[in-house]
Amino acid sequence: MNDPTTPAGPAPGGALGGTAVNEALATLPDWRYRLGALVTAYAFDTSAAAVSFIADAGALAEEQNHHPDLDWRYNTVFLTVSSHDAGGEVTAKDTAYAEAASAAAARAGGRGRTAPAHHRGASGGYGRPVSDCRILDPGPRVPAGR
């Protein structure tokens, strides 16, 4: 559920407000908001397929000049995107990268899966809407209430 008090558009510095992040996540089923970033994990049939996706993710990063944090564990690739130039918050660059990475993962046979709790911070609230991010992120890096 979206928080109607959260701005729909970009906040100062280009960071998206909670409503805008939730709207973007509605079109990115494999991605979640966690601790000021978008996160996902893709499982592949083989380690070689995962490495091939990593090459594609890197090519996208160069093409968009926006580079994710990436972690590779055998046949699973974990991605985290946020914008350093917006204080480590989610911006339109992150949602664009997430959309392109999702398409690349699908072409490579990746299956979206829930990232484990250690990925971008332990949180029992993984996958909750951004309007409830006080549970996700006790620090000041939450988009709700800007």
C-alpha positions in Angstrom: 0.0 0.0 0.0 1.4 3.4 -1.0 1.7 6.2 1.6 -0.3 9.1 0.3 1.8 11.6 2.3 5.0 10.5 0.4 5.9 12.5 -2.7 5.3 10.7 -5.9 8.2 12.3 -7.8 11.9 12.9 -7.2 12.9 14.5 -3.9 15.7 17.0 -3.7 18.9 15.5 -5.1 17.0 13.2 -7.5 16.0 10.5 -5.0 12.6 9.1 -5.6 9.9 9.4 -2.9 8.3 6.3 -1.4 5.3 6.3 -3.7 7.5 6.5 -6.8 9.6 3.7 -5.5 6.6 1.5 -4.9 5.2 2.4 -8.3 8.5 1.3 -9.9 8.6 -1.9 -7.9 5.1 -2.8 -9.2 6.7 -3.2 -12.6 9.8 -4.9 -11.3 8.5 -8.1 -9.7 12.0 -9.6 -9.0 13.2 -6.5 -7.1 12.7 -5.3 -3.6 13.5 -2.1 -1.6 15.9 -2.6 1.2 17.9 0.0 3.2 17.8 2.8 0.6 18.5 0.5 -2.4 16.8 -1.8 -4.9 17.9 -5.4 -4.5 17.4 -8.7 -6.3 18.9 -12.1 -6.8 18.8 -14.3 -10.0 19.4 -18.0 -10.0 20.7 -19.7 -13.1 20.9 -23.3 -14.2 24.7 -23.3 -14.1 27.6 -21.2 -12.8 28.6 -20.5 -16.4 25.2 -19.0 -17.1 25.5 -16.8 -14.0 28.9 -15.5 -15.2 27.4 -14.8 -18.6 24.7 -12.7 -17.0 27.4 -10.9 -14.9 29.0 -9.9 -18.2 25.7 -8.6 -19.5 25.1 -6.7 -16.3 28.5 -5.2 -16.6 27.8 -4.2 -20.2 24.5 -2.5 -19.1 26.4 -0.7 -16.4 28.9 0.7 -18.9 26.1 1.6 -21.3 24.0 3.4 -18.7 27.1 4.7 -16.7 25.4 3.3 -13.6 27.1 0.5 -11.8 25.4 -1.9 -9.4 27.0 -3.7 -6.4 27.2 -7.3 -7.5 27.8 -10.6 -5.6 28.1 -14.0 -7.3 27.6 -17.2 -5.5 27.9 -20.3 -7.7 24.7 -20.1 -9.8 23.1 -17.0 -8.1 23.9 -13.4 -8.8 22.8 -10.7 -6.3 22.4 -7.1 -7.4 22.0 -3.9 -5.4 21.5 -0.5 -7.0 21.3 2.9 -5.5 22.7 6.3 -6.6 25.8 7.5 -4.9 25.2 11.0 -6.3 21.9 11.1 -4.5 23.3 10.1 -1.2 22.9 6.3 -1.7 19.1 6.6 -2.4 17.0 5.2 -5.2 16.7 7.4 -8.3 15.2 6.9 -11.8 18.7 5.7 -12.9 18.3 2.8 -10.5 14.8 1.8 -11.8 16.1 2.0 -15.4 19.0 -0.2 -14.6 16.8 -2.7 -12.7 14.4 -2.9 -15.7 17.3 -3.6 -18.1 19.0 -6.1 -15.8 15.7 -7.9 -15.4 15.4 -8.3 -19.2 19.0 -9.5 -19.4 18.4 -12.0 -16.7 15.3 -13.3 -18.4 17.2 -13.7 -21.7 19.9 -15.7 -19.9 17.4 -18.0 -18.2 17.6 -16.3 -14.8 14.9 -16.9 -12.2 14.2 -14.1 -9.7 14.5 -15.2 -6.1 14.3 -13.5 -2.8 17.7 -12.2 -1.6 18.7 -13.6 1.8 18.6 -11.4 4.8 22.3 -10.7 4.8 22.0 -9.1 1.4 22.1 -5.3 2.0 21.4 -5.7 5.7 19.4 -8.1 7.7 15.8 -7.2 7.8 12.6 -9.1 8.7 10.7 -6.6 6.7 12.1 -7.5 3.3 9.6 -6.9 0.5 7.3 -4.6 2.5 6.1 -1.4 0.7 8.4 1.6 1.1 5.7 3.4 3.1 6.4 0.9 5.8 10.2 1.3 5.5 10.6 2.4 9.2 10.7 -1.4 9.7 13.2 -1.9 7.0 15.6 0.9 7.7 16.0 2.3 11.2 18.4 4.9 9.9 17.7 8.2 8.2 18.0 6.8 4.7 14.3 6.1 4.1 12.3 7.8 1.3 9.0 7.9 3.2 8.0 11.2 4.7 10.1 13.5 2.6 
